Amino acid sequence: MTKPDPSMLCVGAISGSYGVRGEVRLKSFCAEPTAIADYGPLFTEDGTRSFKITLTRPVAGGLGARITGVATKEEADALKGISLYVARDKLPSLPDDEYYYADLIGLEARDTGGAVLGKVTAMHNHGAGDLIEIAGATSLLLPFTLATVPMVDLALGRIVVDPPEGLD
């Protein structure tokens, strides 16, 4: 598995078509969901395609949007599953105690006693909350909460994990 390009961050995904006139349903990963439209053109992960989006309305499970050049339901359906990326320098600067999830990939994970558990390999969200994936001697998929991950230290390149009872 290759580490994603750190200069590009995933800000959303196209989750399908909306209606019959070429609108798409967007899932925004931005803290303020409508901010996805503020970053200029959005790109595919490999950077080979770009999309200019205009938000149209809130819809169940996301935002309705028009994409330049997409005029039919079939064209919108063909984009389902595409993740949308933007250059990191287009995003707002964060305070010292905040970070983008992409910054966690590759960090060393230690338990509260200091033992190395592995490295962060992915962040997931399947609708019920964020999960952090750690690969080491065993793979762990843990809720990404303050109780489970009480410390993220980007400067030291590590996180501290306090696994729920029964997983330690």
KAFEN-V866687 format. One record per helix or strand of 2 or more residues. SS is the DSSP state (H for helix, E for strand). FROM is the first residue (numbers start at 1). LEN is the number of residues. If there is no record, write none. Layout:
ss=SS from=FROM len=LEN
ss=SS from=FROM len=LEN
This chain:
ss=E from=8 len=11
ss=E from=23 len=6
ss=H from=33 len=7
ss=E from=42 len=2
ss=E from=50 len=2
ss=E from=53 len=7
ss=E from=62 len=6
ss=H from=73 len=5
ss=E from=83 len=5
ss=H from=88 len=3
ss=H from=101 len=4
ss=E from=108 len=4
ss=E from=116 len=10
ss=E from=130 len=6
ss=E from=139 len=5
ss=E from=151 len=3
ss=E from=158 len=4
